[in-house]
């Protein structure tokens, strides 16, 4: 009933037309994709470091630390950057840097190269504030002052939806890739039905996984463990590359939506972006 009334009234309580403006759409898309990538990377990276590479929780935290330096140190610098560059430059540039960083993370994960991984995480950490910090102001520049509350809620919701959808979609992709690799493992090692179910707990260091390894001869146990870790790595790599591709596609979409900006036009309110 609320939607029906809002669509027919001349003065709606929530003017959703504001949310269709190019600046607002581009900012919301950038925030959604950035949150998508951040959550996917942090969750799968933690298990990769501790279970696949065998690091302790402290060691894993130290390896992942470079990714936290950007959000901690760069927001003030990014704010000053806005005095010299349009907001859309930083939003699109941050998303593009995030895509390149995720591809480097995928390469490092596939090779088990921790040094490259830390450098890629540092780059990704620098990309995040380039999107988060200016996006809201970028959206606000396209609407009247009275609509700031609406647009602020819209961009916040877009960011949260990006995280939710990111975990759901990446989880499905990861499960498919990992299941394919584990199916190949069960065929080559001739594992029984119960043992195939136990494989799922290997990477999570579960009790069933440990029992499975104890039931196998030592060479076979090591081969099964290596293959299970390889299956996780394959799934993680696929998720990273898919997310990087999505960020790159988002950059292209934002550029298309903001083509009027690149032709020298200002936003609807007359303020430069």
The 8 nearest C-alpha neighbors of each residue, nearest first, counted from 0:
[[1, 3, 2, 4, 5, 6, 7, 8],
 [0, 2, 4, 3, 5, 6, 12, 11],
 [3, 1, 5, 0, 4, 6, 7, 13],
 [4, 2, 0, 6, 1, 5, 7, 8],
 [3, 5, 1, 7, 6, 2, 8, 0],
 [6, 4, 2, 11, 8, 3, 7, 1],
 [7, 5, 3, 4, 8, 2, 11, 9],
 [6, 8, 4, 5, 3, 9, 11, 2],
 [9, 7, 10, 5, 11, 6, 4, 3],
 [8, 10, 11, 7, 6, 5, 12, 4],
 [9, 11, 8, 12, 14, 5, 13, 7],
 [12, 10, 5, 13, 8, 14, 9, 6],
 [11, 13, 14, 10, 5, 8, 15, 4],
 [14, 12, 11, 15, 149, 5, 10, 16],
 [13, 15, 16, 11, 17, 12, 18, 10],
 [16, 14, 17, 18, 13, 19, 149, 11],
 [15, 17, 14, 18, 19, 20, 13, 11],
 [18, 16, 15, 19, 20, 14, 142, 150],
 [17, 19, 15, 16, 20, 23, 24, 150],
 [20, 18, 16, 17, 24, 21, 23, 15],
 [19, 21, 23, 18, 22, 17, 24, 141],
 [22, 20, 24, 23, 256, 25, 257, 19],
 [23, 21, 138, 25, 24, 20, 26, 141],
 [22, 24, 138, 26, 20, 21, 25, 18],
 [23, 25, 21, 27, 26, 22, 28, 19],
 [26, 24, 28, 253, 22, 23, 27, 21],
 [27, 25, 134, 29, 23, 28, 24, 138],
 [28, 26, 154, 30, 24, 29, 25, 157],
 [29, 27, 25, 31, 26, 30, 24, 32],
 [28, 30, 26, 32, 27, 31, 33, 25],
 [29, 31, 158, 33, 27, 28, 32, 34],
 [32, 30, 161, 158, 28, 34, 157, 29],
 [33, 31, 35, 29, 34, 30, 161, 28],
 [32, 34, 30, 36, 35, 31, 29, 37],
 [33, 35, 37, 162, 31, 36, 32, 161],
 [36, 34, 162, 165, 32, 161, 33, 37],
 [35, 37, 33, 39, 34, 38, 40, 32],
 [38, 36, 34, 40, 39, 35, 33, 41],
 [37, 39, 41, 40, 36, 35, 42, 34],
 [40, 38, 36, 42, 37, 41, 166, 35],
 [39, 41, 37, 38, 42, 44, 43, 36],
 [40, 42, 44, 38, 39, 43, 37, 45],
 [43, 41, 44, 39, 45, 40, 38, 46],
 [42, 44, 45, 46, 40, 41, 39, 47],
 [45, 43, 47, 41, 42, 46, 40, 48],
 [44, 46, 48, 47, 43, 42, 41, 49],
 [47, 45, 49, 48, 43, 44, 50, 42],
 [48, 46, 44, 51, 45, 50, 49, 43],
 [49, 47, 52, 45, 46, 59, 54, 51],
 [48, 50, 54, 53, 46, 47, 55, 52],
 [49, 51, 53, 46, 47, 202, 52, 48],
 [50, 52, 47, 228, 53, 48, 49, 202],
 [51, 53, 48, 54, 50, 49, 47, 111],
 [52, 54, 49, 50, 51, 48, 55, 47],
 [55, 53, 49, 58, 52, 48, 59, 56],
 [54, 56, 58, 57, 49, 59, 53, 48],
 [55, 57, 59, 58, 60, 54, 49, 45],
 [58, 56, 60, 55, 59, 61, 54, 62],
 [59, 57, 61, 55, 60, 56, 54, 62],
 [60, 58, 56, 62, 57, 61, 48, 54],
 [59, 61, 57, 63, 58, 62, 64, 56],
 [60, 62, 64, 58, 63, 59, 57, 65],
 [61, 63, 59, 60, 64, 117, 58, 65],
 [62, 64, 60, 61, 65, 66, 59, 117],
 [63, 65, 61, 66, 67, 62, 60, 68],
 [66, 64, 121, 68, 67, 63, 120, 117],
 [65, 67, 124, 120, 121, 64, 68, 63],
 [68, 66, 65, 64, 69, 124, 70, 71],
 [69, 67, 71, 65, 66, 70, 72, 124],
 [68, 70, 125, 124, 71, 73, 72, 67],
 [71, 69, 128, 68, 72, 67, 73, 124],
 [72, 70, 68, 69, 73, 67, 74, 128],
 [71, 73, 69, 70, 68, 74, 75, 76],
 [72, 74, 76, 69, 75, 70, 77, 71],
 [75, 73, 77, 76, 128, 78, 72, 132],
 [76, 74, 78, 77, 73, 79, 72, 80],
 [77, 75, 73, 79, 78, 74, 80, 72],
 [78, 76, 80, 74, 79, 75, 73, 129],
 [79, 77, 75, 76, 80, 81, 74, 132],
 [78, 80, 76, 81, 77, 82, 75, 83],
 [81, 79, 77, 82, 78, 83, 84, 76],
 [80, 82, 84, 79, 83, 78, 86, 85],
 [83, 81, 80, 79, 84, 78, 85, 86],
 [82, 84, 81, 80, 85, 79, 86, 78],
 [83, 85, 81, 82, 80, 86, 88, 89],
 [86, 84, 272, 87, 88, 81, 83, 271],
 [87, 85, 88, 272, 89, 137, 133, 81],
 [86, 88, 90, 89, 85, 91, 272, 137],
 [89, 87, 86, 91, 85, 90, 92, 84],
 [88, 90, 92, 129, 87, 86, 91, 93],
 [91, 89, 130, 87, 93, 92, 88, 129],
 [92, 90, 94, 93, 88, 250, 89, 87],
 [93, 91, 89, 95, 94, 90, 88, 96],
 [92, 94, 126, 129, 96, 90, 130, 95],
 [93, 95, 97, 91, 92, 96, 246, 98],
 [94, 96, 92, 98, 97, 93, 247, 91],
 [97, 95, 93, 99, 98, 94, 126, 100],
 [96, 98, 94, 100, 123, 95, 126, 99],
 [99, 97, 243, 95, 101, 100, 246, 96],
 [98, 100, 102, 96, 101, 97, 95, 103],
 [101, 99, 97, 103, 119, 123, 102, 98],
 [102, 100, 104, 98, 103, 99, 243, 239],
 [101, 103, 105, 99, 104, 100, 240, 243],
 [102, 104, 106, 100, 101, 105, 119, 107],
 [103, 105, 101, 107, 116, 102, 106, 119],
 [106, 104, 102, 236, 108, 103, 107, 239],
 [107, 105, 103, 109, 104, 108, 102, 110],
 [106, 108, 112, 104, 116, 110, 105, 109],
 [109, 107, 111, 105, 110, 106, 104, 112],
 [108, 110, 106, 107, 111, 105, 232, 236],
 [111, 109, 107, 112, 108, 106, 105, 113],
 [110, 112, 108, 107, 109, 113, 52, 116],
 [113, 111, 107, 110, 115, 114, 116, 108],
 [112, 114, 116, 115, 111, 117, 107, 62],
 [115, 113, 117, 116, 112, 118, 107, 119],
 [116, 114, 118, 117, 113, 112, 107, 119],
 [115, 117, 113, 119, 107, 114, 104, 118],
 [116, 118, 120, 114, 119, 115, 62, 113],
 [119, 117, 121, 115, 120, 116, 122, 114],
 [120, 118, 122, 116, 100, 121, 117, 104],
 [121, 119, 66, 123, 117, 122, 118, 65],
 [120, 122, 65, 66, 118, 124, 119, 123],
 [123, 121, 119, 125, 120, 124, 100, 126],
 [124, 122, 126, 120, 97, 100, 125, 121],
 [123, 125, 66, 69, 121, 122, 126, 127],
 [124, 126, 69, 122, 123, 127, 128, 121],
 [127, 125, 93, 123, 129, 97, 124, 96],
 [126, 128, 129, 130, 124, 125, 131, 123],
 [129, 127, 131, 130, 132, 70, 126, 74],
 [128, 130, 93, 126, 89, 127, 90, 131],
 [131, 129, 90, 128, 93, 127, 132, 134],
 [132, 130, 128, 134, 133, 129, 127, 30],
 [131, 133, 128, 130, 134, 129, 74, 135],
 [134, 132, 136, 135, 86, 131, 137, 130],
 [135, 133, 26, 137, 136, 131, 130, 132],
 [136, 134, 138, 137, 133, 139, 26, 151],
 [137, 135, 139, 133, 138, 134, 140, 86],
 [136, 138, 134, 135, 140, 139, 86, 133],
 [137, 139, 23, 22, 135, 136, 140, 141],
 [138, 140, 136, 141, 137, 142, 147, 135],
 [141, 139, 137, 138, 142, 136, 270, 272],
 [140, 142, 266, 267, 139, 138, 268, 22],
 [141, 143, 139, 140, 146, 268, 144, 17],
 [144, 142, 145, 146, 268, 141, 147, 139],
 [143, 145, 146, 147, 142, 139, 148, 140],
 [144, 146, 143, 147, 148, 142, 149, 150],
 [145, 147, 149, 144, 148, 143, 142, 150],
 [148, 146, 150, 144, 149, 145, 151, 139],
 [149, 147, 151, 146, 150, 152, 145, 153],
 [148, 150, 152, 146, 151, 147, 153, 13],
 [149, 151, 153, 147, 152, 148, 154, 146],
 [150, 152, 148, 154, 153, 149, 147, 155],
 [153, 151, 155, 149, 150, 154, 156, 148],
 [154, 152, 150, 156, 151, 155, 149, 157],
 [153, 155, 157, 27, 156, 151, 152, 150],
 [156, 154, 152, 158, 157, 153, 151, 159],
 [155, 157, 159, 153, 158, 154, 152, 160],
 [158, 156, 154, 160, 31, 155, 159, 27],
 [159, 157, 31, 30, 161, 155, 156, 160],
 [158, 160, 156, 162, 161, 157, 163, 155],
 [161, 159, 163, 157, 162, 158, 164, 156],
 [160, 162, 31, 35, 158, 164, 159, 163],
 [161, 163, 35, 165, 34, 159, 160, 164],
 [164, 162, 160, 165, 166, 161, 167, 159],
 [165, 163, 167, 161, 166, 162, 168, 160],
 [166, 164, 35, 162, 168, 163, 167, 161],
 [165, 167, 169, 163, 164, 168, 170, 39],
 [168, 166, 164, 170, 165, 169, 163, 171],
 [169, 167, 171, 170, 165, 166, 164, 172],
 [168, 170, 172, 166, 171, 167, 165, 238],
 [171, 169, 173, 167, 168, 172, 166, 174],
 [170, 172, 174, 168, 169, 173, 175, 167],
 [173, 171, 169, 175, 174, 170, 176, 168],
 [172, 174, 234, 170, 176, 175, 171, 169],
 [175, 173, 171, 177, 172, 176, 178, 170],
 [174, 176, 178, 172, 173, 177, 171, 179],
 [177, 175, 234, 179, 173, 178, 174, 172],
 [176, 178, 230, 234, 180, 174, 179, 175],
 [179, 177, 181, 175, 180, 176, 174, 182],
 [178, 180, 182, 176, 177, 181, 175, 183],
 [179, 181, 230, 177, 183, 178, 182, 184],
 [182, 180, 184, 178, 183, 179, 177, 185],
 [183, 181, 179, 185, 184, 180, 178, 186],
 [182, 184, 186, 180, 181, 185, 187, 179],
 [185, 183, 181, 187, 182, 186, 188, 180],
 [186, 184, 190, 182, 188, 189, 183, 187],
 [187, 185, 189, 183, 184, 188, 182, 190],
 [186, 188, 184, 189, 185, 183, 190, 182],
 [187, 189, 185, 190, 186, 184, 223, 219],
 [190, 188, 186, 185, 187, 191, 184, 195],
 [191, 189, 185, 188, 194, 195, 192, 186],
 [192, 190, 194, 193, 195, 189, 185, 196],
 [191, 193, 195, 194, 196, 190, 197, 185],
 [194, 192, 196, 195, 191, 197, 190, 198],
 [193, 195, 197, 191, 196, 192, 190, 211],
 [194, 196, 192, 198, 197, 193, 191, 190],
 [197, 195, 193, 194, 198, 199, 192, 200],
 [196, 198, 194, 208, 207, 195, 199, 200],
 [199, 197, 195, 201, 196, 200, 208, 194],
 [200, 198, 197, 201, 196, 202, 208, 195],
 [199, 201, 205, 208, 203, 198, 202, 197],
 [200, 202, 208, 204, 198, 203, 199, 205],
 [201, 203, 204, 200, 50, 228, 227, 51],
 [202, 204, 200, 205, 201, 50, 46, 199],
 [205, 203, 201, 202, 200, 208, 206, 50],
 [204, 206, 200, 208, 203, 207, 201, 209],
 [205, 207, 209, 208, 210, 204, 200, 201],
 [208, 206, 210, 197, 209, 205, 211, 200],
 [207, 209, 201, 200, 211, 197, 205, 206],
 [208, 210, 212, 206, 211, 207, 213, 205],
 [211, 209, 213, 207, 208, 212, 214, 206],
 [210, 212, 208, 214, 209, 213, 207, 194],
 [211, 213, 220, 209, 214, 215, 210, 208],
 [214, 212, 210, 211, 215, 209, 220, 216],
 [215, 213, 211, 212, 210, 216, 220, 209],
 [214, 216, 220, 212, 213, 219, 217, 211],
 [217, 215, 219, 218, 220, 214, 213, 212],
 [216, 218, 220, 219, 221, 215, 212, 213],
 [219, 217, 221, 220, 216, 222, 215, 223],
 [218, 220, 222, 216, 221, 217, 223, 215],
 [221, 219, 217, 212, 223, 215, 222, 218],
 [222, 220, 224, 218, 223, 219, 225, 217],
 [221, 223, 219, 225, 220, 224, 226, 218],
 [222, 224, 226, 220, 221, 225, 227, 219],
 [225, 223, 221, 227, 226, 222, 220, 228],
 [224, 226, 222, 228, 223, 227, 221, 229],
 [225, 227, 229, 223, 228, 224, 222, 230],
 [228, 226, 230, 224, 229, 225, 223, 231],
 [229, 227, 231, 225, 230, 226, 51, 224],
 [228, 230, 226, 232, 227, 231, 225, 233],
 [229, 231, 177, 227, 233, 180, 228, 232],
 [232, 230, 228, 234, 229, 233, 177, 235],
 [231, 233, 229, 235, 230, 234, 236, 228],
 [234, 232, 230, 236, 231, 235, 229, 237],
 [233, 235, 173, 176, 177, 231, 237, 232],
 [236, 234, 232, 238, 237, 233, 231, 239],
 [235, 237, 105, 239, 233, 238, 234, 232],
 [236, 238, 234, 240, 235, 239, 241, 233],
 [239, 237, 241, 235, 236, 240, 169, 242],
 [240, 238, 236, 242, 237, 241, 105, 101],
 [239, 241, 243, 237, 242, 238, 102, 244],
 [242, 240, 244, 238, 243, 239, 237, 245],
 [241, 243, 245, 239, 244, 240, 238, 246],
 [244, 242, 98, 240, 246, 245, 241, 101],
 [245, 243, 247, 241, 242, 246, 248, 240],
 [244, 246, 242, 248, 243, 247, 249, 241],
 [245, 247, 249, 243, 248, 244, 98, 94],
 [248, 246, 244, 250, 249, 245, 98, 95],
 [249, 247, 245, 251, 250, 246, 244, 252],
 [248, 250, 246, 252, 247, 251, 245, 253],
 [251, 249, 247, 253, 248, 252, 91, 254],
 [252, 250, 254, 248, 249, 253, 255, 247],
 [253, 251, 249, 255, 254, 250, 256, 248],
 [254, 252, 256, 250, 25, 255, 251, 257],
 [255, 253, 257, 251, 252, 256, 258, 250],
 [254, 256, 252, 258, 253, 257, 251, 259],
 [257, 255, 253, 254, 21, 258, 252, 25],
 [256, 258, 254, 260, 259, 255, 253, 21],
 [257, 259, 261, 255, 260, 256, 254, 262],
 [260, 258, 262, 257, 261, 264, 263, 256],
 [261, 259, 264, 258, 257, 262, 263, 265],
 [260, 262, 258, 263, 259, 257, 264, 254],
 [263, 261, 259, 260, 264, 258, 265, 257],
 [262, 264, 261, 260, 265, 259, 258, 271],
 [265, 263, 260, 259, 262, 266, 261, 271],
 [266, 264, 271, 269, 270, 260, 263, 267],
 [267, 265, 141, 269, 268, 270, 271, 140],
 [266, 268, 141, 269, 265, 142, 270, 140],
 [267, 269, 266, 270, 141, 142, 143, 140],
 [268, 270, 266, 267, 265, 271, 141, 140],
 [269, 271, 268, 266, 265, 140, 272, 267],
 [272, 270, 265, 266, 269, 85, 140, 264],
 [271, 85, 86, 137, 270, 140, 266, 265]]
